[in-house]
């Protein structure tokens, strides 16, 4: 239920510079076990991985609650997805300012507790026969609000916890476990729905948030640097600082546009996939969850290959290839159907998620290594207000298209949009860059000029999913 758990286009931030620079973490050799042998990261990884599994269950369980007990149509199911992401539009920018003002671990802890409390209300209401679609939508809004703070705070807290030299490994390990959750979670959610009712999966998700909170309480880390109240500018000025930091580089404009469009399309597809498989194609809930889970195996492959690809080919080059080459496989999803054609749905998801997850590791590491620590919350929020802010519109558009044209034509329209959007990157400097710059490198102080016929502008994104 937390926005952090959905693999979607995320966004690296900052300016793009001349030259080829190794991003921090591109080539760090680690002993067997690496960061998992350290107490702090191991606790963080356990908590986040457990919560990711619960949230992956909810991605199937929540639509099934709407479809089965409440008999909701495609538009109402899509509305649930829109409600989860709408808080990014409503509070995304101020949330970035607040996260930079507050202790980030405490923010994560409060977000976990709030999410658990909101989710546990759904099964209680269902068992007492008072659950309504209005309650589901309100729960999605509240959980989505907690997810905004958790998402921004987590991306700002991780570089502080592990350090720049370990950031690539940390992001890769967290993405791997989140990808495993995407494989196991949907299938488990479908099986739980058949065996004990869809609300049982949501109850499990609530418990996993409490596990995450307990792990956060066990962390031992240095105090987080924060500006003193006397040095703190007003909120509007702080928001402007976050936006101003990313308003550099025409390439970043293209990456931001691509991330926004692909998120719009992918979340529209995600909002319809359970309806498509269960109602249009007549698959059982368990089968639908398994198909989604098998497709999500691609995310594990992408996370596992991210560090190796970055060391060999460069982070920027890996991002470009993963974004452009994998996107067209989304066209296999609406080709899915009865029997063996379900494998087309799974195969398309597999390749698309592999590319998107690999690109996501690149972008999250770039942002954490490049953006000054005191600006991370604001820069993350400023970027994601565009990238994640398109998601409610994508889900709502999917519902409208499905109601007007049918579920399969709506899936086709969204898949074509997703497949073609990354082609914009081929018209930018991304074709020549090998690696993204790191904070403090010599070239990071020499912004490149605009491309011929172009001016200067903002930032990017990619993640099937976030960061």
C-alpha positions as CSV (number, residue, x, y, z in Angstrom):
1,X,0.0,0.0,0.0
2,X,3.0,2.3,0.5
3,X,4.0,4.2,-2.6
4,X,7.6,3.2,-1.9
5,X,6.9,-0.4,-2.7
6,X,5.6,0.1,-6.3
7,X,8.3,-0.2,-9.0
8,X,7.8,2.9,-11.0
9,X,10.0,5.4,-12.8
10,X,12.1,7.2,-10.2
11,X,14.2,10.3,-10.8
12,X,17.9,11.1,-10.6
13,X,18.4,14.8,-9.9
14,X,21.0,17.5,-10.4
15,X,22.8,18.8,-13.5
16,X,24.4,16.8,-16.3
17,X,28.1,17.5,-16.9
18,X,30.8,17.0,-19.4
19,X,33.0,14.0,-19.3
20,X,32.8,10.4,-18.0
21,X,32.8,10.2,-14.2
22,X,32.4,7.1,-12.0
23,X,29.4,7.5,-9.8
24,X,30.0,6.8,-6.2
25,X,29.5,3.1,-5.6
26,X,30.0,2.1,-9.3
27,X,33.1,-0.1,-8.6
28,X,33.3,-0.7,-4.9
29,X,34.4,-4.3,-4.1
30,X,32.7,-5.7,-1.0
31,X,33.4,-8.9,1.0
32,X,30.9,-11.8,1.0
33,X,27.7,-10.5,2.5
34,X,28.7,-6.9,2.1
35,X,26.3,-4.4,3.8
36,X,24.2,-7.2,5.2
37,X,27.0,-8.0,7.6
38,X,26.5,-4.6,9.2
39,X,23.9,-4.3,12.0
40,X,22.2,-1.1,10.8
41,X,21.7,-2.0,7.2
42,X,20.7,-5.6,8.1
43,X,17.9,-4.3,10.3
44,X,16.8,-1.7,7.7
45,X,16.9,-4.4,5.0
46,X,14.8,-6.9,7.1
47,X,12.2,-4.2,8.0
48,X,11.9,-2.8,4.4
49,X,11.9,-6.3,2.8
50,X,9.1,-7.5,5.1
51,X,7.0,-4.4,4.5
52,X,7.6,-4.7,0.8
53,X,6.2,-8.3,0.9
54,X,3.1,-7.1,2.7
55,X,2.6,-4.2,0.3
56,X,3.0,-6.5,-2.7
57,X,0.2,-8.7,-1.2
58,X,-2.0,-5.6,-1.0
59,X,-1.5,-4.7,-4.6
60,X,-3.7,-7.8,-5.4
61,X,-5.7,-8.0,-2.2
62,X,-7.1,-4.4,-2.3
63,X,-8.6,-4.6,-5.8
64,X,-10.0,-8.0,-5.0
65,X,-11.7,-6.6,-1.9
66,X,-13.4,-4.0,-4.2
67,X,-14.3,-6.5,-6.9
68,X,-15.6,-9.4,-4.8
69,X,-17.4,-8.3,-1.6
70,X,-18.2,-4.8,-2.9
71,X,-18.8,-5.6,-6.6
72,X,-16.9,-2.5,-7.8
73,X,-16.5,-1.9,-11.6
74,X,-13.2,-1.1,-13.4
75,X,-13.6,2.7,-12.8
76,X,-13.9,2.3,-9.0
77,X,-11.0,-0.2,-8.9
78,X,-8.9,2.3,-10.8
79,X,-10.0,5.0,-8.4
80,X,-8.4,3.1,-5.5
81,X,-5.0,3.3,-7.3
82,X,-5.5,7.0,-8.0
83,X,-6.4,7.6,-4.4
84,X,-3.1,6.0,-3.2
85,X,-1.0,8.3,-5.3
86,X,-3.1,11.5,-5.1
87,X,-1.3,12.7,-2.0
88,X,1.8,13.4,-4.1
89,X,-0.1,16.1,-5.8
90,X,-1.6,17.5,-2.6
91,X,1.3,17.5,-0.2
92,X,4.4,16.3,-2.2
93,X,6.3,19.6,-2.1
94,X,5.6,20.6,1.5
95,X,6.4,17.0,2.5
96,X,9.9,17.4,1.1
97,X,10.4,20.5,3.2
98,X,9.1,18.9,6.4
99,X,11.3,15.8,5.9
100,X,14.4,18.0,5.6
101,X,13.3,19.6,8.9
102,X,12.5,16.5,10.8
103,X,14.6,13.5,11.9
104,X,14.1,11.1,9.0
105,X,14.2,7.9,11.0
106,X,11.4,9.2,13.2
107,X,9.4,10.2,10.1
108,X,9.8,6.7,8.7
109,X,8.7,5.2,12.1
110,X,5.5,7.4,12.3
111,X,4.7,6.6,8.6
112,X,4.9,2.8,9.4
113,X,2.6,3.1,12.4
114,X,0.1,5.2,10.6
115,X,0.0,2.8,7.7
116,X,-0.5,-0.2,10.0
117,X,-3.4,1.6,11.8
118,X,-5.1,2.5,8.6
119,X,-4.9,-0.9,7.0
120,X,-6.1,-2.8,10.0
121,X,-9.4,-1.0,9.9
122,X,-10.2,-2.6,6.5
123,X,-10.5,-6.2,7.7
124,X,-12.2,-5.2,10.9
125,X,-14.8,-3.3,8.9
126,X,-15.2,-6.2,6.5
127,X,-15.7,-8.8,9.3
128,X,-18.3,-6.5,10.9
129,X,-20.0,-6.0,7.5
130,X,-19.7,-2.2,7.5
131,X,-17.0,-1.9,4.8
132,X,-17.9,0.4,1.9
133,X,-16.0,1.7,-1.2
134,X,-15.9,5.1,0.4
135,X,-13.9,3.5,3.4
136,X,-11.5,1.8,0.9
137,X,-10.9,5.1,-0.9
138,X,-10.3,7.0,2.3
139,X,-7.9,4.2,3.5
140,X,-6.0,4.4,0.2
141,X,-5.7,8.2,0.6
142,X,-4.4,8.0,4.2
143,X,-2.0,5.1,3.4
144,X,-0.8,7.1,0.3
145,X,-0.2,10.1,2.5
146,X,1.9,8.1,4.9
147,X,3.7,6.7,1.8
148,X,4.7,10.2,0.6
149,X,6.5,10.9,3.8
150,X,8.0,7.4,4.0
151,X,9.2,7.6,0.4
152,X,10.9,11.0,0.7
153,X,12.3,10.3,4.1
154,X,13.7,6.9,3.1
155,X,15.5,8.2,0.1
156,X,17.0,11.0,2.2
157,X,17.9,8.6,5.1
158,X,19.6,5.8,3.3
159,X,22.7,7.8,2.1
160,X,23.1,9.0,5.8
161,X,22.9,5.5,7.1
162,X,25.3,3.7,4.6
163,X,27.5,6.4,3.2
164,X,28.1,7.3,-0.4
165,X,30.6,4.5,-1.0
166,X,28.0,1.8,-0.2
167,X,25.0,3.5,-1.7
168,X,25.0,1.5,-5.0
169,X,25.1,-1.8,-3.0
170,X,22.5,-0.7,-0.6
171,X,20.1,0.4,-3.3
172,X,20.7,-2.8,-5.3
173,X,20.1,-5.1,-2.2
174,X,16.9,-3.2,-1.3
175,X,15.7,-3.3,-4.9
176,X,16.4,-7.0,-5.0
177,X,14.3,-7.8,-1.9
178,X,11.5,-5.5,-3.1
179,X,11.6,-7.4,-6.4
180,X,11.4,-10.7,-4.7
181,X,8.4,-9.3,-2.8
182,X,6.8,-8.4,-6.1
183,X,7.1,-12.1,-7.2
184,X,5.9,-13.7,-4.0
185,X,3.4,-11.1,-2.9
186,X,0.8,-11.1,-5.7
187,X,0.6,-14.9,-5.8
188,X,0.3,-15.1,-2.1
189,X,-2.4,-12.3,-2.1
190,X,-4.4,-14.3,-4.7
191,X,-4.1,-17.5,-2.8
192,X,-5.1,-15.8,0.5
193,X,-8.1,-14.3,-1.2
194,X,-9.3,-17.8,-2.3
195,X,-8.6,-19.4,1.0
196,X,-9.4,-16.8,3.6
197,X,-10.8,-13.8,1.8
198,X,-8.9,-10.8,0.3
199,X,-9.0,-8.8,3.6
200,X,-6.7,-11.3,5.2
201,X,-3.9,-10.1,2.9
202,X,-4.5,-6.5,4.0
203,X,-4.3,-7.6,7.6
204,X,-0.9,-9.2,6.9
205,X,0.3,-6.0,5.3
206,X,-0.6,-4.1,8.4
207,X,1.5,-6.5,10.5
208,X,4.5,-6.1,8.2
209,X,4.5,-2.3,8.7
210,X,4.8,-3.0,12.4
211,X,7.8,-5.3,11.7
212,X,9.4,-2.4,9.8
213,X,8.8,0.0,12.7
214,X,10.4,-2.4,15.1
215,X,13.5,-2.7,12.9
216,X,13.7,1.1,12.7
217,X,13.6,1.3,16.5
218,X,16.7,-1.0,16.6
219,X,18.9,1.2,14.4
220,X,22.0,2.8,15.9
221,X,23.2,5.7,13.7
222,X,24.8,9.1,14.0
223,X,22.5,12.1,14.5
224,X,21.2,13.4,11.2
225,X,22.5,16.8,10.2
226,X,19.7,19.4,10.0
227,X,19.8,23.2,9.8
228,X,19.1,25.1,13.0
229,X,15.7,26.8,13.3
230,X,17.4,30.2,13.1
231,X,19.0,29.4,9.7
232,X,15.8,27.9,8.2
233,X,14.2,29.9,5.4
234,X,10.4,29.9,5.0
235,X,8.6,26.9,3.4
236,X,8.1,28.6,0.0
237,X,11.7,29.5,-0.2
238,X,12.7,25.9,0.7
239,X,10.4,24.5,-1.9
240,X,12.0,26.9,-4.4
241,X,15.5,25.7,-3.4
242,X,14.5,22.1,-4.1
243,X,13.0,22.9,-7.5
244,X,15.9,25.3,-8.3
245,X,18.4,22.5,-7.8
246,X,16.9,20.3,-10.4
247,X,16.2,23.0,-13.0
248,X,19.4,22.3,-14.9
249,X,20.2,20.4,-18.1
250,X,18.0,19.7,-21.2
251,X,18.7,16.0,-20.8
252,X,17.1,16.1,-17.3
253,X,14.0,17.7,-18.8
254,X,13.7,14.8,-21.2
255,X,14.2,12.3,-18.4
256,X,11.5,14.0,-16.3
257,X,9.0,13.9,-19.1
258,X,9.8,10.3,-19.9
259,X,9.4,9.3,-16.2
260,X,6.1,11.2,-15.9
261,X,4.6,9.7,-19.1
262,X,5.7,6.1,-18.3
263,X,4.4,6.4,-14.7
264,X,1.1,7.6,-16.1
265,X,0.9,4.6,-18.4
266,X,2.2,1.9,-16.1
267,X,0.0,2.8,-13.2
268,X,-3.0,2.9,-15.5
269,X,-2.1,-0.7,-16.6
270,X,-1.5,-1.7,-13.0
271,X,-4.9,-0.3,-12.0
272,X,-6.6,-2.6,-14.7
273,X,-4.4,-5.7,-14.6
274,X,-6.4,-7.6,-11.9
275,X,-9.7,-6.7,-13.6
276,X,-8.2,-7.7,-17.0
277,X,-7.0,-11.1,-15.8
278,X,-10.0,-12.0,-13.5
279,X,-13.0,-10.5,-15.3
280,X,-11.9,-10.2,-18.9
281,X,-9.9,-13.4,-19.2
282,X,-11.7,-15.4,-16.4
283,X,-8.6,-16.3,-14.5
284,X,-9.0,-17.4,-10.8
285,X,-7.7,-14.9,-8.2
286,X,-4.8,-17.3,-7.4
287,X,-3.9,-17.7,-11.1
288,X,-4.0,-13.9,-11.6
289,X,-1.7,-13.4,-8.6
290,X,0.7,-16.1,-9.9
291,X,0.9,-14.6,-13.4
292,X,1.6,-11.1,-11.9
293,X,4.2,-12.7,-9.6
294,X,6.0,-14.6,-12.3
295,X,6.2,-11.4,-14.4
296,X,7.7,-9.7,-11.4
297,X,10.7,-12.1,-11.5
298,X,12.1,-9.7,-14.0
299,X,12.5,-7.1,-11.3
300,X,14.8,-9.5,-9.4
301,X,17.0,-10.0,-12.5
302,X,17.2,-6.2,-13.0
303,X,18.2,-5.5,-9.4
304,X,20.8,-8.3,-9.5
305,X,22.4,-7.1,-12.7
306,X,22.3,-3.4,-11.9
307,X,25.6,-3.0,-10.1
308,X,27.5,-5.3,-12.6
309,X,26.1,-3.4,-15.6
310,X,27.0,-0.1,-14.0
311,X,30.6,-1.1,-13.4
312,X,31.0,-2.5,-16.9
313,X,29.0,0.0,-19.0
314,X,28.5,3.1,-16.8
315,X,25.5,4.2,-14.8
316,X,24.1,6.7,-17.4
317,X,24.6,4.2,-20.3
318,X,22.9,1.4,-18.3
319,X,20.0,3.7,-17.5
320,X,19.5,4.6,-21.2
321,X,19.6,1.1,-22.5
322,X,17.4,-0.3,-19.7
323,X,14.8,2.4,-20.3
324,X,14.6,2.3,-24.1
325,X,15.1,-1.4,-24.8
326,X,12.8,-2.9,-22.2
327,X,9.7,-0.6,-22.6
328,X,8.3,-2.2,-25.8
329,X,7.8,-5.5,-24.1
330,X,4.8,-3.9,-22.3
331,X,2.9,-4.4,-25.6
332,X,2.7,-8.1,-24.7
333,X,0.4,-7.5,-21.7
334,X,-2.8,-6.7,-23.7
335,X,-2.0,-9.7,-25.9
336,X,-2.6,-11.9,-22.9
337,X,-5.6,-14.2,-22.9
338,X,-6.9,-17.7,-22.0
339,X,-4.5,-20.6,-21.5
340,X,-1.0,-20.3,-22.9
341,X,-1.6,-16.6,-23.7
342,X,-1.3,-15.8,-20.1
343,X,2.4,-16.4,-20.6
344,X,2.5,-13.3,-22.9
345,X,1.3,-11.2,-20.0
346,X,3.9,-12.7,-17.7
347,X,6.7,-12.3,-20.3
348,X,6.0,-8.7,-21.0
349,X,5.9,-7.9,-17.3
350,X,9.2,-9.8,-16.8
351,X,11.2,-7.8,-19.4
352,X,9.7,-4.4,-18.6
353,X,10.2,-4.8,-14.9
354,X,13.8,-6.0,-15.4
355,X,14.7,-2.8,-17.4
356,X,12.8,-0.5,-15.1
357,X,14.3,-1.9,-11.9
358,X,17.8,-1.7,-13.3
359,X,17.3,1.9,-14.3
360,X,15.8,2.6,-10.9
361,X,18.9,1.5,-9.1
362,X,21.0,3.8,-11.3
363,X,18.7,6.8,-10.6
364,X,18.4,6.4,-6.9
365,X,22.2,6.0,-6.5
366,X,22.8,9.1,-8.7
367,X,20.5,11.2,-6.6
368,X,21.8,10.0,-3.2
369,X,25.5,10.5,-4.4
370,X,25.0,13.9,-6.0
371,X,22.4,15.9,-4.1
372,X,23.6,17.7,-1.0
373,X,22.3,15.9,2.1
374,X,20.4,18.8,3.5
375,X,18.5,19.2,0.2
376,X,17.7,15.5,-0.4
377,X,14.1,15.6,0.9
378,X,13.2,18.7,-1.0
379,X,14.9,17.6,-4.3
380,X,13.2,14.2,-4.1
381,X,9.8,15.7,-3.4
382,X,10.2,18.3,-6.1
383,X,11.1,15.7,-8.7
384,X,8.4,13.3,-7.7
385,X,5.7,15.8,-7.6
386,X,6.0,15.6,-11.4
387,X,6.8,11.9,-11.7
388,X,4.4,10.5,-9.2
389,X,1.9,13.3,-9.6
390,X,0.9,11.8,-13.0
391,X,-0.1,8.5,-11.4
392,X,-3.6,9.5,-10.2
393,X,-4.4,10.8,-13.6
394,X,-3.1,7.6,-15.2
395,X,-5.2,5.4,-13.0
396,X,-8.3,7.6,-13.4
397,X,-7.7,7.7,-17.2
398,X,-7.5,3.9,-17.2
399,X,-10.8,3.6,-15.5
400,X,-12.5,6.0,-17.9
401,X,-11.0,4.3,-21.0
402,X,-12.0,0.9,-19.7
403,X,-15.6,2.0,-19.1
404,X,-15.8,3.7,-22.5
405,X,-13.9,1.3,-24.7
406,X,-13.4,-1.9,-22.7
407,X,-10.6,-3.2,-20.6
408,X,-8.4,-4.6,-23.4
409,X,-8.5,-1.5,-25.6
410,X,-7.6,0.6,-22.6
411,X,-4.6,-1.7,-21.9
412,X,-3.5,-1.3,-25.5
413,X,-3.6,2.5,-25.4
414,X,-1.6,2.7,-22.2
415,X,0.9,0.1,-23.4
416,X,1.6,2.0,-26.6
417,X,2.2,5.2,-24.7
418,X,4.6,3.4,-22.3
419,X,6.5,1.7,-25.1
420,X,7.2,4.9,-27.1
421,X,7.9,7.5,-24.3
422,X,11.5,6.5,-23.6
423,X,12.5,7.1,-27.3
424,X,12.7,10.8,-26.3
425,X,15.9,10.0,-24.5
426,X,17.6,9.2,-27.8
427,X,17.4,12.8,-28.8
428,X,19.4,13.9,-25.8
429,X,23.0,13.8,-24.4
430,X,22.2,10.4,-22.9
431,X,23.6,8.9,-26.1
432,X,27.1,10.1,-25.2
433,X,27.3,10.0,-21.4
434,X,28.9,6.9,-19.8
435,X,28.2,7.6,-16.1
436,X,26.3,10.1,-14.0
437,X,28.5,12.5,-11.9
438,X,28.9,12.3,-8.1
439,X,28.8,15.2,-5.7
440,X,32.2,16.9,-5.3
441,X,33.8,15.5,-8.5
442,X,35.8,18.1,-10.6
443,X,33.4,17.8,-13.5
444,X,30.4,18.2,-11.2
445,X,31.3,21.8,-11.0
446,X,31.3,22.5,-14.8
447,X,27.8,22.3,-16.1
448,X,27.6,21.4,-19.8
449,X,26.1,23.8,-22.2
450,X,22.7,23.2,-23.7
451,X,22.2,21.0,-26.7
452,X,22.0,22.7,-30.1
453,X,18.7,24.6,-30.3
454,X,17.9,23.9,-26.7
455,X,17.9,25.8,-23.4
456,X,18.3,24.7,-19.8
457,X,15.8,22.8,-17.6
458,X,14.9,20.1,-14.9
459,X,15.2,16.4,-13.9
460,X,14.4,12.6,-14.5
461,X,13.0,9.3,-13.4
462,X,12.6,5.5,-13.7
463,X,11.3,2.7,-11.6
464,X,8.7,0.0,-12.1
465,X,7.9,0.6,-9.6
466,X,9.9,4.1,-6.2
467,X,12.0,4.0,-5.2
